[in-house]
Amino acid sequence: MPRKRLTREESREQTRQRLLEAAAAVIVKKGFAGASVEDVAGHAGYTRGAFYSNFKSKTDLFIELLKRDHGQVQEDLQQLLDADLSNEDLQKQLAQFYGQCYRDHGSYVLWAEARLHAVRDAKFRQRMNTLCLEKRDMIASFITQFCQRMGTRLPAPADDLAFAMMALIDGMLYFNMSMPGEMPDASTASVLSTVFTATFFGTQAERR
């Protein structure tokens, strides 16, 4: 069966996706500062011109990568919220999700690179801060919805809890990657899951 010919829009989207995937691989390996436009385009099998036909700059591509990762987390959480689960199963699924969140080390490295670059570049820091606040608001919204469904009170403001969850995941994954002998995958997942469960479901007295 002959391969379907892509429309112009489909071809453009395919090119963008390949450039994004290539950028993720190159940035994880070389760092944001060390990754050039030529590196990204070459890894994807395209020219420098193809890169600039799709992205204004390396920074714009990097922001798009982070937005794509953020969107995937949001989609996964929404699927849990929409699933027809009992409260007990929902609690288990949430704890499991939190325990395995960002187990893709490439995703963690991308965000770590973004944070380092934001420290050094004020303009990028503004865009990064906007992304982080969007991420916080998204997680805070889901925390509120989940607690309402479970009939539990929030132990602290949702925005603060969202920042705490983000920071805990990042810290645990740093030790998981840098000292895997001391903090192996299983321990990382177990600790994150335990903290999540204790924070949101551990105190029955806090039920409404």
BELJOBEL-V230032 format. One record per backbone hydrogen bond with DSSP energy under -0.5 kcal/mol. CO is the residue of the C=O (numbers start at 0). NH is the residue of the N-H. Records with the same first field share a line. If there is no record, write none. Layout:
CO=NH + NH
This chain:
6=10
7=11
8=12
9=13
10=14
11=15
12=16
13=17
14=18
15=19
16=20
17=21
18=22
19=23
20=24
21=25
22=26
23=27
24=28
25=29
26=30
30=34
31=34
33=35
35=39
36=40
37=41
38=42
39=43
40=44 + 45
41=44
46=50
47=51
48=52
49=53
50=53 + 54
56=60
57=61
58=62
59=63
60=64
61=65
62=66
63=67
64=68
65=69
66=70
67=71
68=72
69=73
70=74
71=75
72=76
73=77
74=78
75=79
76=80
77=81
78=82
82=84
85=89
86=90
87=91
88=92
89=93
90=94
91=95
92=96
93=97
94=98
95=99
96=100
97=100
99=102
102=104
103=106 + 107
104=108
105=109
106=110
107=111
108=112
109=113
110=114
111=115
112=116
113=117
114=118
115=119
116=120
119=121
120=124
121=125
122=126
123=127
124=128
125=129
126=130
127=131
128=132
129=133
130=134
131=135
132=136
133=137
134=138
135=139
136=140
137=141
138=142
139=143
140=144
141=145
142=146
143=147
144=148
145=149
146=150 + 151
150=207
156=160
157=161
158=162
159=163
160=164
161=165
162=166
163=167
164=168
165=169
166=170
167=171
168=172
169=173
170=174
171=175
172=176
173=177
174=178
178=181 + 182
183=187
184=188
185=189
186=190
187=191
188=192
189=193
190=194
191=195
192=196
193=197
194=198
195=199
196=200 + 201
197=201
201=203
202=205
203=206
205=152
